[in-house]
């Protein structure tokens, strides 16, 4: 069965991670096995550590895109919107570790909480951290993540204590090496996350027709200029870039499943004409729509290489 990330109206993930007594879990994920063929935008109260075991993927964290290859990793701070989209032809495989920061600080108000962990959690500069094995301390973090995975799988006596020890080592290394960036700046508000969801809902439900910036701005009751700045801040893309990406993604499904003229598919995907569709498609996929369709005929079981959610974008019940 395909998985999905279930979120509420503010894009907060609804699934609990771990247990109340040990709020920690390890997952082995393949984004292309998710319902939308990618890991949709969401956030949660926990810290997330991700190691790309195979393939390539683009992480988007706090509006910044990171293209990672196998062996590289990411650390995502608490309450930070993030998503992951596969890149390339190999289906990515991920090791994902999700941990509530209480495992690190123990009790609220302690010196570890107030002086170390809380400043880190509040630093927007550390919303997302790419981990690369070419950097010695980051290589150590990635190695500790693999060791945690082994311990969690085996679950031998006192494995929780050793996992906690390794997690403390990981975040000690991160905070020590990035201590100049530990500043109490806070994350996104619930209002900002809700406004983002309203915009995404509207774009995904109406992408097949022309959309004006004024129309989108009215969805969140701001000016056109404020809408542009807000969307770029939250997603890392302009409205036009995101919309064109989304339309190309929907055209791929049509090319793979419908025997329709290219011009008709361009229209169904929201492009004003076939020429603009072909240019946008080639820029993202490296070939013309007709060439992609012919290749898909010979590889009909291959995963969608440019996944986005099917319209409209809604929270799961």
JOGI-V719487 format. One record per residue. N is the residue number from 0. PSI is psi as a letter, one per 20 degrees, with the letter a starting at -180 (* if undefined). Layout:
N_PSI, N_PSI
This chain:
0_p, 1_q, 2_r, 3_q, 4_o, 5_p, 6_r, 7_a, 8_i, 9_j, 10_j, 11_p, 12_p, 13_i, 14_p, 15_q, 16_o, 17_b, 18_r, 19_h, 20_h, 21_n, 22_m, 23_q, 24_q, 25_p, 26_q, 27_o, 28_q, 29_o, 30_h, 31_i, 32_i, 33_q, 34_h, 35_j, 36_k, 37_r, 38_o, 39_r, 40_p, 41_r, 42_r, 43_r, 44_i, 45_r, 46_q, 47_p, 48_p, 49_p, 50_p, 51_o, 52_h, 53_q, 54_a, 55_q, 56_q, 57_o, 58_p, 59_o, 60_o, 61_k, 62_j, 63_p, 64_p, 65_o, 66_o, 67_q, 68_r, 69_p, 70_i, 71_r, 72_r, 73_q, 74_p, 75_p, 76_r, 77_q, 78_k, 79_p, 80_p, 81_q, 82_r, 83_p, 84_p, 85_q, 86_q, 87_a, 88_i, 89_p, 90_o, 91_q, 92_p, 93_q, 94_p, 95_p, 96_p, 97_p, 98_p, 99_p, 100_i, 101_h, 102_h, 103_g, 104_i, 105_f, 106_p, 107_q, 108_i, 109_r, 110_h, 111_g, 112_g, 113_h, 114_h, 115_f, 116_g, 117_g, 118_h, 119_g, 120_h, 121_i, 122_o, 123_h, 124_h, 125_k, 126_g, 127_p, 128_p, 129_p, 130_p, 131_p, 132_i, 133_i, 134_p, 135_g, 136_h, 137_h, 138_h, 139_g, 140_g, 141_h, 142_h, 143_h, 144_g, 145_h, 146_h, 147_g, 148_g, 149_g, 150_g, 151_h, 152_g, 153_h, 154_l, 155_r, 156_p, 157_k, 158_h, 159_g, 160_g, 161_h, 162_g, 163_g, 164_g, 165_h, 166_g, 167_g, 168_g, 169_g, 170_h, 171_g, 172_g, 173_g, 174_h, 175_g, 176_i, 177_k, 178_h, 179_i, 180_j, 181_o, 182_q, 183_n, 184_i, 185_r, 186_a, 187_q, 188_r, 189_h, 190_g, 191_g, 192_h, 193_h, 194_g, 195_g, 196_h, 197_g, 198_g, 199_g, 200_g, 201_g, 202_g, 203_h, 204_i, 205_j, 206_i, 207_i, 208_r, 209_p, 210_p, 211_q, 212_h, 213_h, 214_g, 215_g, 216_h, 217_h, 218_h, 219_j, 220_l, 221_r, 222_r, 223_g, 224_g, 225_h, 226_g, 227_g, 228_g, 229_g, 230_g, 231_g, 232_g, 233_h, 234_i, 235_j, 236_q, 237_r, 238_g, 239_h, 240_g, 241_g, 242_g, 243_g, 244_g, 245_g, 246_h, 247_g, 248_g, 249_h, 250_h, 251_g, 252_h, 253_g, 254_h, 255_h, 256_i, 257_p, 258_m, 259_q, 260_q, 261_h, 262_h, 263_h, 264_h, 265_g, 266_g, 267_h, 268_i, 269_j, 270_q, 271_h, 272_r, 273_h, 274_g, 275_h, 276_g, 277_g, 278_g, 279_g, 280_g, 281_h, 282_h, 283_h, 284_i, 285_j, 286_r, 287_q, 288_g, 289_h, 290_g, 291_g, 292_g, 293_g, 294_h, 295_h, 296_h, 297_i, 298_l, 299_i, 300_i, 301_q, 302_q, 303_o, 304_i, 305_m, 306_p, 307_r, 308_q, 309_q, 310_q, 311_r, 312_o, 313_q, 314_q, 315_q, 316_*
